[in-house]
Amino acid sequence: MKQLWRVEDISPLGLAFIGDAIWEIYARNHCLNLGVRRPRDLHLRCTRYVAASAQAEALKMLEPVLNEAELEMVRRGRNQKSAHVRRNVDVLVYRYSTGFETLIGYLHATDQIERLHELAALALAYLDEIER
């Protein structure tokens, strides 16, 4: 699907909005690749990857390998004020997860698909590792 908007015209929260959906697809695909098949099991397993705490952990691991443009998107997303922070999530965790989603949305919106695949693979592998 062709996007009719320019990245420069979208706020960090707008990029996080699309990044959230893109990350969910990566997580779901990863769960299927792991052999999870039952719908309930798929849902439970995928929520481990898309939880704010998991996204925040993934971002902390990825930060050393991010370039300046990517770090800037993370900073912008992390520092964006939001009217809504879930009650069960610490504000710092929520901000880091928003930074992560902003990064994913930015890479998707700028057609940096190879880099998106690379970082998503690193994040998913890391989250699998720390879950053990």
Chimera marker file (.cmm) of the C-alpha trace (Angstrom):
<marker_set name="trace">
<marker id="1" x="0.000" y="0.000" z="0.000" r="1" g="1" b="0" radius="0.5"/>
<marker id="2" x="1.374" y="3.356" z="-0.967" r="1" g="1" b="0" radius="0.5"/>
<marker id="3" x="1.621" y="5.912" z="1.804" r="1" g="1" b="0" radius="0.5"/>
<marker id="4" x="0.356" y="9.355" z="0.932" r="1" g="1" b="0" radius="0.5"/>
<marker id="5" x="2.068" y="11.119" z="3.822" r="1" g="1" b="0" radius="0.5"/>
<marker id="6" x="5.617" y="12.277" z="4.359" r="1" g="1" b="0" radius="0.5"/>
<marker id="7" x="7.622" y="11.185" z="7.389" r="1" g="1" b="0" radius="0.5"/>
<marker id="8" x="8.525" y="14.812" z="8.092" r="1" g="1" b="0" radius="0.5"/>
<marker id="9" x="4.825" y="15.624" z="8.521" r="1" g="1" b="0" radius="0.5"/>
<marker id="10" x="4.167" y="12.909" z="11.104" r="1" g="1" b="0" radius="0.5"/>
<marker id="11" x="4.729" y="13.402" z="14.823" r="1" g="1" b="0" radius="0.5"/>
<marker id="12" x="6.784" y="10.883" z="16.799" r="1" g="1" b="0" radius="0.5"/>
<marker id="13" x="3.527" y="9.562" z="18.271" r="1" g="1" b="0" radius="0.5"/>
<marker id="14" x="2.183" y="9.106" z="14.739" r="1" g="1" b="0" radius="0.5"/>
<marker id="15" x="5.288" y="7.098" z="13.853" r="1" g="1" b="0" radius="0.5"/>
<marker id="16" x="4.874" y="5.122" z="17.093" r="1" g="1" b="0" radius="0.5"/>
<marker id="17" x="1.269" y="4.404" z="16.079" r="1" g="1" b="0" radius="0.5"/>
<marker id="18" x="2.365" y="2.760" z="12.823" r="1" g="1" b="0" radius="0.5"/>
<marker id="19" x="5.438" y="1.251" z="14.515" r="1" g="1" b="0" radius="0.5"/>
<marker id="20" x="3.211" y="-0.508" z="17.034" r="1" g="1" b="0" radius="0.5"/>
<marker id="21" x="1.312" y="-2.224" z="14.220" r="1" g="1" b="0" radius="0.5"/>
<marker id="22" x="4.484" y="-3.161" z="12.337" r="1" g="1" b="0" radius="0.5"/>
<marker id="23" x="6.099" y="-4.595" z="15.495" r="1" g="1" b="0" radius="0.5"/>
<marker id="24" x="2.936" y="-6.628" z="16.176" r="1" g="1" b="0" radius="0.5"/>
<marker id="25" x="3.292" y="-8.227" z="12.736" r="1" g="1" b="0" radius="0.5"/>
<marker id="26" x="6.939" y="-9.083" z="13.434" r="1" g="1" b="0" radius="0.5"/>
<marker id="27" x="5.969" y="-10.600" z="16.790" r="1" g="1" b="0" radius="0.5"/>
<marker id="28" x="3.120" y="-12.651" z="15.335" r="1" g="1" b="0" radius="0.5"/>
<marker id="29" x="5.258" y="-13.924" z="12.487" r="1" g="1" b="0" radius="0.5"/>
<marker id="30" x="8.012" y="-14.815" z="14.951" r="1" g="1" b="0" radius="0.5"/>
<marker id="31" x="5.572" y="-16.797" z="17.107" r="1" g="1" b="0" radius="0.5"/>
<marker id="32" x="4.405" y="-18.754" z="14.073" r="1" g="1" b="0" radius="0.5"/>
<marker id="33" x="8.045" y="-19.398" z="13.129" r="1" g="1" b="0" radius="0.5"/>
<marker id="34" x="8.595" y="-20.782" z="16.634" r="1" g="1" b="0" radius="0.5"/>
<marker id="35" x="5.863" y="-23.341" z="15.955" r="1" g="1" b="0" radius="0.5"/>
<marker id="36" x="3.146" y="-21.842" z="18.127" r="1" g="1" b="0" radius="0.5"/>
<marker id="37" x="-0.182" y="-22.703" z="16.492" r="1" g="1" b="0" radius="0.5"/>
<marker id="38" x="-3.100" y="-22.600" z="18.890" r="1" g="1" b="0" radius="0.5"/>
<marker id="39" x="-4.788" y="-19.168" z="18.907" r="1" g="1" b="0" radius="0.5"/>
<marker id="40" x="-4.682" y="-18.799" z="22.687" r="1" g="1" b="0" radius="0.5"/>
<marker id="41" x="-1.015" y="-19.776" z="22.794" r="1" g="1" b="0" radius="0.5"/>
<marker id="42" x="-0.256" y="-17.399" z="19.928" r="1" g="1" b="0" radius="0.5"/>
<marker id="43" x="-1.917" y="-14.549" z="21.779" r="1" g="1" b="0" radius="0.5"/>
<marker id="44" x="-0.137" y="-15.282" z="25.059" r="1" g="1" b="0" radius="0.5"/>
<marker id="45" x="3.250" y="-15.671" z="23.407" r="1" g="1" b="0" radius="0.5"/>
<marker id="46" x="2.901" y="-12.539" z="21.246" r="1" g="1" b="0" radius="0.5"/>
<marker id="47" x="1.936" y="-10.355" z="24.189" r="1" g="1" b="0" radius="0.5"/>
<marker id="48" x="5.386" y="-11.094" z="25.643" r="1" g="1" b="0" radius="0.5"/>
<marker id="49" x="6.986" y="-9.309" z="22.675" r="1" g="1" b="0" radius="0.5"/>
<marker id="50" x="4.579" y="-6.391" z="22.356" r="1" g="1" b="0" radius="0.5"/>
<marker id="51" x="4.369" y="-5.508" z="26.046" r="1" g="1" b="0" radius="0.5"/>
<marker id="52" x="5.789" y="-2.096" z="26.896" r="1" g="1" b="0" radius="0.5"/>
<marker id="53" x="8.357" y="-3.687" z="29.206" r="1" g="1" b="0" radius="0.5"/>
<marker id="54" x="9.618" y="-5.988" z="26.424" r="1" g="1" b="0" radius="0.5"/>
<marker id="55" x="9.862" y="-3.125" z="23.945" r="1" g="1" b="0" radius="0.5"/>
<marker id="56" x="11.771" y="-1.021" z="26.487" r="1" g="1" b="0" radius="0.5"/>
<marker id="57" x="14.204" y="-3.893" z="27.130" r="1" g="1" b="0" radius="0.5"/>
<marker id="58" x="14.681" y="-4.435" z="23.396" r="1" g="1" b="0" radius="0.5"/>
<marker id="59" x="15.423" y="-0.753" z="22.866" r="1" g="1" b="0" radius="0.5"/>
<marker id="60" x="18.028" y="-0.671" z="25.633" r="1" g="1" b="0" radius="0.5"/>
<marker id="61" x="19.783" y="-3.600" z="23.971" r="1" g="1" b="0" radius="0.5"/>
<marker id="62" x="19.586" y="-2.024" z="20.503" r="1" g="1" b="0" radius="0.5"/>
<marker id="63" x="20.779" y="1.484" z="21.421" r="1" g="1" b="0" radius="0.5"/>
<marker id="64" x="24.509" y="0.721" z="20.991" r="1" g="1" b="0" radius="0.5"/>
<marker id="65" x="23.986" y="-0.412" z="17.376" r="1" g="1" b="0" radius="0.5"/>
<marker id="66" x="21.732" y="2.472" z="16.298" r="1" g="1" b="0" radius="0.5"/>
<marker id="67" x="23.031" y="5.230" z="14.047" r="1" g="1" b="0" radius="0.5"/>
<marker id="68" x="22.533" y="8.928" z="14.770" r="1" g="1" b="0" radius="0.5"/>
<marker id="69" x="19.309" y="9.286" z="12.763" r="1" g="1" b="0" radius="0.5"/>
<marker id="70" x="17.816" y="6.251" z="14.511" r="1" g="1" b="0" radius="0.5"/>
<marker id="71" x="18.889" y="7.513" z="17.936" r="1" g="1" b="0" radius="0.5"/>
<marker id="72" x="17.309" y="10.868" z="17.160" r="1" g="1" b="0" radius="0.5"/>
<marker id="73" x="13.989" y="9.179" z="16.325" r="1" g="1" b="0" radius="0.5"/>
<marker id="74" x="14.195" y="7.208" z="19.568" r="1" g="1" b="0" radius="0.5"/>
<marker id="75" x="14.871" y="10.411" z="21.539" r="1" g="1" b="0" radius="0.5"/>
<marker id="76" x="11.990" y="12.200" z="19.862" r="1" g="1" b="0" radius="0.5"/>
<marker id="77" x="9.612" y="9.325" z="20.555" r="1" g="1" b="0" radius="0.5"/>
<marker id="78" x="10.802" y="8.865" z="24.124" r="1" g="1" b="0" radius="0.5"/>
<marker id="79" x="10.469" y="12.575" z="24.918" r="1" g="1" b="0" radius="0.5"/>
<marker id="80" x="7.057" y="13.034" z="23.310" r="1" g="1" b="0" radius="0.5"/>
<marker id="81" x="4.378" y="13.910" z="25.814" r="1" g="1" b="0" radius="0.5"/>
<marker id="82" x="1.383" y="11.622" z="25.751" r="1" g="1" b="0" radius="0.5"/>
<marker id="83" x="-1.940" y="12.180" z="27.425" r="1" g="1" b="0" radius="0.5"/>
<marker id="84" x="-2.257" y="8.470" z="28.113" r="1" g="1" b="0" radius="0.5"/>
<marker id="85" x="0.083" y="6.240" z="30.095" r="1" g="1" b="0" radius="0.5"/>
<marker id="86" x="-1.347" y="2.878" z="31.089" r="1" g="1" b="0" radius="0.5"/>
<marker id="87" x="-1.800" y="2.500" z="34.835" r="1" g="1" b="0" radius="0.5"/>
<marker id="88" x="0.128" y="-0.759" z="35.030" r="1" g="1" b="0" radius="0.5"/>
<marker id="89" x="3.228" y="0.630" z="33.253" r="1" g="1" b="0" radius="0.5"/>
<marker id="90" x="5.974" y="2.768" z="34.748" r="1" g="1" b="0" radius="0.5"/>
<marker id="91" x="6.313" y="6.127" z="32.959" r="1" g="1" b="0" radius="0.5"/>
<marker id="92" x="9.971" y="5.499" z="32.006" r="1" g="1" b="0" radius="0.5"/>
<marker id="93" x="9.134" y="2.062" z="30.615" r="1" g="1" b="0" radius="0.5"/>
<marker id="94" x="6.263" y="3.580" z="28.646" r="1" g="1" b="0" radius="0.5"/>
<marker id="95" x="8.538" y="6.285" z="27.222" r="1" g="1" b="0" radius="0.5"/>
<marker id="96" x="11.182" y="3.769" z="26.175" r="1" g="1" b="0" radius="0.5"/>
<marker id="97" x="8.544" y="1.594" z="24.534" r="1" g="1" b="0" radius="0.5"/>
<marker id="98" x="7.232" y="4.647" z="22.672" r="1" g="1" b="0" radius="0.5"/>
<marker id="99" x="10.792" y="5.373" z="21.525" r="1" g="1" b="0" radius="0.5"/>
<marker id="100" x="11.064" y="1.780" z="20.288" r="1" g="1" b="0" radius="0.5"/>
<marker id="101" x="7.770" y="2.005" z="18.391" r="1" g="1" b="0" radius="0.5"/>
<marker id="102" x="8.807" y="5.363" z="16.915" r="1" g="1" b="0" radius="0.5"/>
<marker id="103" x="12.018" y="3.781" z="15.631" r="1" g="1" b="0" radius="0.5"/>
<marker id="104" x="10.105" y="0.886" z="14.054" r="1" g="1" b="0" radius="0.5"/>
<marker id="105" x="7.616" y="3.298" z="12.463" r="1" g="1" b="0" radius="0.5"/>
<marker id="106" x="10.422" y="5.529" z="11.171" r="1" g="1" b="0" radius="0.5"/>
<marker id="107" x="12.300" y="2.640" z="9.555" r="1" g="1" b="0" radius="0.5"/>
<marker id="108" x="9.108" y="1.364" z="7.952" r="1" g="1" b="0" radius="0.5"/>
<marker id="109" x="8.013" y="4.806" z="6.739" r="1" g="1" b="0" radius="0.5"/>
<marker id="110" x="11.418" y="5.575" z="5.213" r="1" g="1" b="0" radius="0.5"/>
<marker id="111" x="11.565" y="2.202" z="3.425" r="1" g="1" b="0" radius="0.5"/>
<marker id="112" x="14.617" y="1.065" z="5.372" r="1" g="1" b="0" radius="0.5"/>
<marker id="113" x="13.244" y="-2.449" z="5.285" r="1" g="1" b="0" radius="0.5"/>
<marker id="114" x="16.568" y="-4.305" z="5.497" r="1" g="1" b="0" radius="0.5"/>
<marker id="115" x="17.534" y="-2.307" z="8.581" r="1" g="1" b="0" radius="0.5"/>
<marker id="116" x="14.078" y="-2.887" z="10.045" r="1" g="1" b="0" radius="0.5"/>
<marker id="117" x="14.452" y="-6.651" z="9.517" r="1" g="1" b="0" radius="0.5"/>
<marker id="118" x="17.928" y="-6.575" z="11.057" r="1" g="1" b="0" radius="0.5"/>
<marker id="119" x="16.893" y="-4.679" z="14.193" r="1" g="1" b="0" radius="0.5"/>
<marker id="120" x="13.669" y="-6.664" z="14.600" r="1" g="1" b="0" radius="0.5"/>
<marker id="121" x="15.602" y="-9.944" z="14.389" r="1" g="1" b="0" radius="0.5"/>
<marker id="122" x="18.072" y="-8.720" z="17.016" r="1" g="1" b="0" radius="0.5"/>
<marker id="123" x="15.259" y="-7.560" z="19.299" r="1" g="1" b="0" radius="0.5"/>
<marker id="124" x="13.253" y="-10.772" z="18.982" r="1" g="1" b="0" radius="0.5"/>
<marker id="125" x="16.323" y="-12.954" z="19.580" r="1" g="1" b="0" radius="0.5"/>
<marker id="126" x="17.235" y="-10.887" z="22.627" r="1" g="1" b="0" radius="0.5"/>
<marker id="127" x="13.727" y="-11.090" z="24.063" r="1" g="1" b="0" radius="0.5"/>
<marker id="128" x="13.755" y="-14.864" z="23.557" r="1" g="1" b="0" radius="0.5"/>
<marker id="129" x="17.107" y="-15.067" z="25.329" r="1" g="1" b="0" radius="0.5"/>
<marker id="130" x="16.127" y="-13.027" z="28.386" r="1" g="1" b="0" radius="0.5"/>
<marker id="131" x="12.880" y="-14.974" z="28.729" r="1" g="1" b="0" radius="0.5"/>
<marker id="132" x="14.726" y="-18.247" z="29.338" r="1" g="1" b="0" radius="0.5"/>
<link id1="1" id2="2" r="1" g="1" b="0" radius="0.2"/>
<link id1="2" id2="3" r="1" g="1" b="0" radius="0.2"/>
<link id1="3" id2="4" r="1" g="1" b="0" radius="0.2"/>
<link id1="4" id2="5" r="1" g="1" b="0" radius="0.2"/>
<link id1="5" id2="6" r="1" g="1" b="0" radius="0.2"/>
<link id1="6" id2="7" r="1" g="1" b="0" radius="0.2"/>
<link id1="7" id2="8" r="1" g="1" b="0" radius="0.2"/>
<link id1="8" id2="9" r="1" g="1" b="0" radius="0.2"/>
<link id1="9" id2="10" r="1" g="1" b="0" radius="0.2"/>
<link id1="10" id2="11" r="1" g="1" b="0" radius="0.2"/>
<link id1="11" id2="12" r="1" g="1" b="0" radius="0.2"/>
<link id1="12" id2="13" r="1" g="1" b="0" radius="0.2"/>
<link id1="13" id2="14" r="1" g="1" b="0" radius="0.2"/>
<link id1="14" id2="15" r="1" g="1" b="0" radius="0.2"/>
<link id1="15" id2="16" r="1" g="1" b="0" radius="0.2"/>
<link id1="16" id2="17" r="1" g="1" b="0" radius="0.2"/>
<link id1="17" id2="18" r="1" g="1" b="0" radius="0.2"/>
<link id1="18" id2="19" r="1" g="1" b="0" radius="0.2"/>
<link id1="19" id2="20" r="1" g="1" b="0" radius="0.2"/>
<link id1="20" id2="21" r="1" g="1" b="0" radius="0.2"/>
<link id1="21" id2="22" r="1" g="1" b="0" radius="0.2"/>
<link id1="22" id2="23" r="1" g="1" b="0" radius="0.2"/>
<link id1="23" id2="24" r="1" g="1" b="0" radius="0.2"/>
<link id1="24" id2="25" r="1" g="1" b="0" radius="0.2"/>
<link id1="25" id2="26" r="1" g="1" b="0" radius="0.2"/>
<link id1="26" id2="27" r="1" g="1" b="0" radius="0.2"/>
<link id1="27" id2="28" r="1" g="1" b="0" radius="0.2"/>
<link id1="28" id2="29" r="1" g="1" b="0" radius="0.2"/>
<link id1="29" id2="30" r="1" g="1" b="0" radius="0.2"/>
<link id1="30" id2="31" r="1" g="1" b="0" radius="0.2"/>
<link id1="31" id2="32" r="1" g="1" b="0" radius="0.2"/>
<link id1="32" id2="33" r="1" g="1" b="0" radius="0.2"/>
<link id1="33" id2="34" r="1" g="1" b="0" radius="0.2"/>
<link id1="34" id2="35" r="1" g="1" b="0" radius="0.2"/>
<link id1="35" id2="36" r="1" g="1" b="0" radius="0.2"/>
<link id1="36" id2="37" r="1" g="1" b="0" radius="0.2"/>
<link id1="37" id2="38" r="1" g="1" b="0" radius="0.2"/>
<link id1="38" id2="39" r="1" g="1" b="0" radius="0.2"/>
<link id1="39" id2="40" r="1" g="1" b="0" radius="0.2"/>
<link id1="40" id2="41" r="1" g="1" b="0" radius="0.2"/>
<link id1="41" id2="42" r="1" g="1" b="0" radius="0.2"/>
<link id1="42" id2="43" r="1" g="1" b="0" radius="0.2"/>
<link id1="43" id2="44" r="1" g="1" b="0" radius="0.2"/>
<link id1="44" id2="45" r="1" g="1" b="0" radius="0.2"/>
<link id1="45" id2="46" r="1" g="1" b="0" radius="0.2"/>
<link id1="46" id2="47" r="1" g="1" b="0" radius="0.2"/>
<link id1="47" id2="48" r="1" g="1" b="0" radius="0.2"/>
<link id1="48" id2="49" r="1" g="1" b="0" radius="0.2"/>
<link id1="49" id2="50" r="1" g="1" b="0" radius="0.2"/>
<link id1="50" id2="51" r="1" g="1" b="0" radius="0.2"/>
<link id1="51" id2="52" r="1" g="1" b="0" radius="0.2"/>
<link id1="52" id2="53" r="1" g="1" b="0" radius="0.2"/>
<link id1="53" id2="54" r="1" g="1" b="0" radius="0.2"/>
<link id1="54" id2="55" r="1" g="1" b="0" radius="0.2"/>
<link id1="55" id2="56" r="1" g="1" b="0" radius="0.2"/>
<link id1="56" id2="57" r="1" g="1" b="0" radius="0.2"/>
<link id1="57" id2="58" r="1" g="1" b="0" radius="0.2"/>
<link id1="58" id2="59" r="1" g="1" b="0" radius="0.2"/>
<link id1="59" id2="60" r="1" g="1" b="0" radius="0.2"/>
<link id1="60" id2="61" r="1" g="1" b="0" radius="0.2"/>
<link id1="61" id2="62" r="1" g="1" b="0" radius="0.2"/>
<link id1="62" id2="63" r="1" g="1" b="0" radius="0.2"/>
<link id1="63" id2="64" r="1" g="1" b="0" radius="0.2"/>
<link id1="64" id2="65" r="1" g="1" b="0" radius="0.2"/>
<link id1="65" id2="66" r="1" g="1" b="0" radius="0.2"/>
<link id1="66" id2="67" r="1" g="1" b="0" radius="0.2"/>
<link id1="67" id2="68" r="1" g="1" b="0" radius="0.2"/>
<link id1="68" id2="69" r="1" g="1" b="0" radius="0.2"/>
<link id1="69" id2="70" r="1" g="1" b="0" radius="0.2"/>
<link id1="70" id2="71" r="1" g="1" b="0" radius="0.2"/>
<link id1="71" id2="72" r="1" g="1" b="0" radius="0.2"/>
<link id1="72" id2="73" r="1" g="1" b="0" radius="0.2"/>
<link id1="73" id2="74" r="1" g="1" b="0" radius="0.2"/>
<link id1="74" id2="75" r="1" g="1" b="0" radius="0.2"/>
<link id1="75" id2="76" r="1" g="1" b="0" radius="0.2"/>
<link id1="76" id2="77" r="1" g="1" b="0" radius="0.2"/>
<link id1="77" id2="78" r="1" g="1" b="0" radius="0.2"/>
<link id1="78" id2="79" r="1" g="1" b="0" radius="0.2"/>
<link id1="79" id2="80" r="1" g="1" b="0" radius="0.2"/>
<link id1="80" id2="81" r="1" g="1" b="0" radius="0.2"/>
<link id1="81" id2="82" r="1" g="1" b="0" radius="0.2"/>
<link id1="82" id2="83" r="1" g="1" b="0" radius="0.2"/>
<link id1="83" id2="84" r="1" g="1" b="0" radius="0.2"/>
<link id1="84" id2="85" r="1" g="1" b="0" radius="0.2"/>
<link id1="85" id2="86" r="1" g="1" b="0" radius="0.2"/>
<link id1="86" id2="87" r="1" g="1" b="0" radius="0.2"/>
<link id1="87" id2="88" r="1" g="1" b="0" radius="0.2"/>
<link id1="88" id2="89" r="1" g="1" b="0" radius="0.2"/>
<link id1="89" id2="90" r="1" g="1" b="0" radius="0.2"/>
<link id1="90" id2="91" r="1" g="1" b="0" radius="0.2"/>
<link id1="91" id2="92" r="1" g="1" b="0" radius="0.2"/>
<link id1="92" id2="93" r="1" g="1" b="0" radius="0.2"/>
<link id1="93" id2="94" r="1" g="1" b="0" radius="0.2"/>
<link id1="94" id2="95" r="1" g="1" b="0" radius="0.2"/>
<link id1="95" id2="96" r="1" g="1" b="0" radius="0.2"/>
<link id1="96" id2="97" r="1" g="1" b="0" radius="0.2"/>
<link id1="97" id2="98" r="1" g="1" b="0" radius="0.2"/>
<link id1="98" id2="99" r="1" g="1" b="0" radius="0.2"/>
<link id1="99" id2="100" r="1" g="1" b="0" radius="0.2"/>
<link id1="100" id2="101" r="1" g="1" b="0" radius="0.2"/>
<link id1="101" id2="102" r="1" g="1" b="0" radius="0.2"/>
<link id1="102" id2="103" r="1" g="1" b="0" radius="0.2"/>
<link id1="103" id2="104" r="1" g="1" b="0" radius="0.2"/>
<link id1="104" id2="105" r="1" g="1" b="0" radius="0.2"/>
<link id1="105" id2="106" r="1" g="1" b="0" radius="0.2"/>
<link id1="106" id2="107" r="1" g="1" b="0" radius="0.2"/>
<link id1="107" id2="108" r="1" g="1" b="0" radius="0.2"/>
<link id1="108" id2="109" r="1" g="1" b="0" radius="0.2"/>
<link id1="109" id2="110" r="1" g="1" b="0" radius="0.2"/>
<link id1="110" id2="111" r="1" g="1" b="0" radius="0.2"/>
<link id1="111" id2="112" r="1" g="1" b="0" radius="0.2"/>
<link id1="112" id2="113" r="1" g="1" b="0" radius="0.2"/>
<link id1="113" id2="114" r="1" g="1" b="0" radius="0.2"/>
<link id1="114" id2="115" r="1" g="1" b="0" radius="0.2"/>
<link id1="115" id2="116" r="1" g="1" b="0" radius="0.2"/>
<link id1="116" id2="117" r="1" g="1" b="0" radius="0.2"/>
<link id1="117" id2="118" r="1" g="1" b="0" radius="0.2"/>
<link id1="118" id2="119" r="1" g="1" b="0" radius="0.2"/>
<link id1="119" id2="120" r="1" g="1" b="0" radius="0.2"/>
<link id1="120" id2="121" r="1" g="1" b="0" radius="0.2"/>
<link id1="121" id2="122" r="1" g="1" b="0" radius="0.2"/>
<link id1="122" id2="123" r="1" g="1" b="0" radius="0.2"/>
<link id1="123" id2="124" r="1" g="1" b="0" radius="0.2"/>
<link id1="124" id2="125" r="1" g="1" b="0" radius="0.2"/>
<link id1="125" id2="126" r="1" g="1" b="0" radius="0.2"/>
<link id1="126" id2="127" r="1" g="1" b="0" radius="0.2"/>
<link id1="127" id2="128" r="1" g="1" b="0" radius="0.2"/>
<link id1="128" id2="129" r="1" g="1" b="0" radius="0.2"/>
<link id1="129" id2="130" r="1" g="1" b="0" radius="0.2"/>
<link id1="130" id2="131" r="1" g="1" b="0" radius="0.2"/>
<link id1="131" id2="132" r="1" g="1" b="0" radius="0.2"/>
</marker_set>
